[in-house]
Amino acid sequence: MKEFTFLQKELDTMREQGTFQELPKIESYQGPIVRMKGRDIIQLSSNNYLGLTSHPRLKKAAVDAAEQFGAGTGSVRTIAGTFTMHDELEKKLAAFKKTEAALVFQSGFTANQGILSSILTKDDIVISDELNHASIIDGIRLTKAGRKVYEHANMEDLEKILKKSMSYRNRLIVTDGVFSMDGDIAPLPDIVRLAEQYDAFVMVDDAHASGVLGENGRGTVHHFGLDGKVHIQVGTLSKAIGVLGGYAAGSKVLIDYLKHKGRPFLFSTSHPPAVTAACIEAVNVLLEEPALIKRLWDNTAYFKKGLENIGLPLIQSETPITPILIGDEAETCRFSATLFELGVFAQAIVFPTVPKGKACIRTIMTAEHTKQDLDKALDIIETGARKSGLL
Ligand SMILES: *Cc1c(COP(=O)(O)O)cnc(C)c1O
């Protein structure tokens, strides 16, 4: 049989460069301390901001729904796979995001693909921040629309492109709300102002902001007081919400259109009852237990201060994502391995996730970490940095 020698060659090169990584395996639930390779390790790499993956209310909702409604739904939504609980979740999400309607997709990734690929034609142009998430980039690739990329968060560059693209039928500006690798917040008030000035639509992907920013974790749009001024809000149910899925929130027209044209929605089976019920309960928890979000931000402030005191170069971030900039890919992987040996799991983020030469160790805070966990993690990071010659 023919062999994949061309793939093997590329993998061998990655091994030589020290960037080939085995998937890290977790042997426990996803918590602030996880069991890996038989040891208890402090987890600094999950997106489980509020600890909802194992929240008792979510677990109970999932178990009850599986008992009553079964393990799967047996169909796509448009044929026979829409359960009343799917509608209930969408009503909850729309109210949460203060929009008319919402539509759930299988993941945040497919939400972006489904939205961008369905609403844009060759007569339109999409204008995208250069650091937007891969799922936005792939969504854009699926359209025949014109496309322009503006320098990260650079409003002058965005305005230049808006001015030059007035011949298109529609202009859609798309941005991450919180940038997933660097943890900075998009300058949304300026983006909305430019969009109004140049008659453009705005789409915000709040994967890392929902459950984190704004009152009750409603996201960046609410955080900036821009309710009703952003045309499409994308959220994920997989990060702070703690389960799985993605959604679009916006006007009824948009959502009705996506129900008829959004391909991942049309051609992929709906969420199982356990997942759907757990997501509903997660929104309830966000509304009823604001102390979780407060703890997340208290921990974030404490941990950032600790990292600054250690003196490693940090990427400027305003959110619970704090990347430690190392630069060299192999050195970053080695530092991550050293941290693991000492008891901290903080994943190396290398090319193509971030540009070459900007490799970093990305840390993410959660509400579940105790002060003791954080002190220990900071201690380990300092010791590991000295051992690795970074300090
Ligand atoms: C993680 C992420 C996604 C994908 O969400 P999933 O639900 O994990 O598929 C989309 N957009 C951004 C900005 C993200 O950070």
PDBQT file of the ligand as one rigid body, heavy atoms in Angstrom, charges set to zero:
ROOT
HETATM    1  C1  LIG A 401     -12.520  28.523  21.180  1.00  0.00    +0.000 C 
HETATM    2  C2  LIG A 401     -12.991  29.501  20.199  1.00  0.00    +0.000 A 
HETATM    3  C3  LIG A 401     -13.913  29.132  19.229  1.00  0.00    +0.000 A 
HETATM    4  C4  LIG A 401     -14.394  27.714  19.084  1.00  0.00    +0.000 C 
HETATM    5  O1  LIG A 401     -15.322  27.375  20.056  1.00  0.00    +0.000 OA
HETATM    6  P1  LIG A 401     -15.666  25.817  20.296  1.00  0.00    +0.000 P 
HETATM    7  O2  LIG A 401     -16.990  25.857  20.943  1.00  0.00    +0.000 OA
HETATM    8  O3  LIG A 401     -14.581  25.264  21.152  1.00  0.00    +0.000 OA
HETATM    9  O4  LIG A 401     -15.696  25.183  18.940  1.00  0.00    +0.000 OA
HETATM   10  C5  LIG A 401     -14.376  30.104  18.378  1.00  0.00    +0.000 A 
HETATM   11  N1  LIG A 401     -13.939  31.376  18.456  1.00  0.00    +0.000 NA
HETATM   12  C6  LIG A 401     -13.034  31.765  19.364  1.00  0.00    +0.000 A 
HETATM   13  C7  LIG A 401     -12.594  33.200  19.423  1.00  0.00    +0.000 C 
HETATM   14  C8  LIG A 401     -12.514  30.834  20.275  1.00  0.00    +0.000 A 
HETATM   15  O5  LIG A 401     -11.616  31.212  21.174  1.00  0.00    +0.000 OA
ENDROOT
TORSDOF 0
